[in-house]
Amino acid sequence: MPVSVGVPKETAPLERRVALVPETVQRLAKAGVEVVVEHGAGEGAYVSDAEFEQAGARVAGRTEVYAARVIARVQPPPGDEMEMLAPEHVLIGFLRPLDDPAGAARLAETGVTALAMELVPRTTRAQKMDALSAMATIAGYRAVLIAAETLPKFFPLLTTAAGTIRPAKVLVLGAGVAGLQAIATARRLGAVVSAYDVRAAAAEQVESVGGKFVTLELDTTGAEGQGGYAAALDEERQRRQVELLVPHVGDSDVVISTALVPGMPAPLLVSEDAVRAMKPGSVIIDIAAPNGGNCALTRRGDVAEEGGVRIFGPLNLPAEMPVHASQMYARTVGAMIAEFVKDGEFLTDFDDEIFKGACVAHGGQVVNDRVRGMLAQPV
């Protein structure tokens, strides 16, 4: 009997993605995997039930979906679906274990084997499963489009009969995947782009996509953590960093902030003083809003305004581009499933670095060391 994969319809607010798309259904079918999709699961991403059926999936109700061995989701399961999980299930999705370790503990109580896509290790072999980078690419792109639409100025340099229009100045904070995509997108729209990252090694990447790297008079020793991610600065250096960024923020028409430290609140980079230094009409798009935001005035899921400067705190930018977001996410999830399906079974292989790195819960226990450490900390 082939391995079966169930794809429930996402019900979280703002979520329009679906965990698998017809393209990946076809690939999995060739690997001997049966896919069961809940009625209407693809509607938010403009994928019809008929398209899933044409690709070889079976469209059914939620109960049949949860009869599958593997459950593929975008968001963590809500409470009513949590009750449908059992020890024989393998759950794959963005499970937010570092942001919500208590949620990981609740998942473990069901006995499910839970694989968090955000914990997939950053290795060459795991690159095809790197869902975080895929979604960060979309977030960086989308953030710039929002800025360009709301900024009351042109992005590019224009020479017109009415004279020359100077290009917009865009500052990108954080030069990870989202930041680099934001730089490249703003440059394609004709803006003058500068970028800052606490990791000095990011300068070459910033320049490679057309940005000017901002260097602060700040000791950033030890600022690069495991897997190439930024590490948190100590309190004094963090305070100094915020102060040094004020004139750079104040000189910008647009700020795109993307800085995150996994498992921690987003670092403060844009102070109230920095916002007040910006010209009226300027725009801040805080991609880090789901984790508290990089700007002191960010409101999660809302638009704040201070002195004519608008600060956007979007919570799910990838879901605003659900077609390509679903395609890209589905490819990473499909690659994860295909990696561990052998001879008609989904293998739980803790000797495999990818499986071990992504696995949050198994056998009724939280098995990820970092999540266990967070759970052990006093509230």
Disulfide bonds with the S-S distance in Angstrom:
none
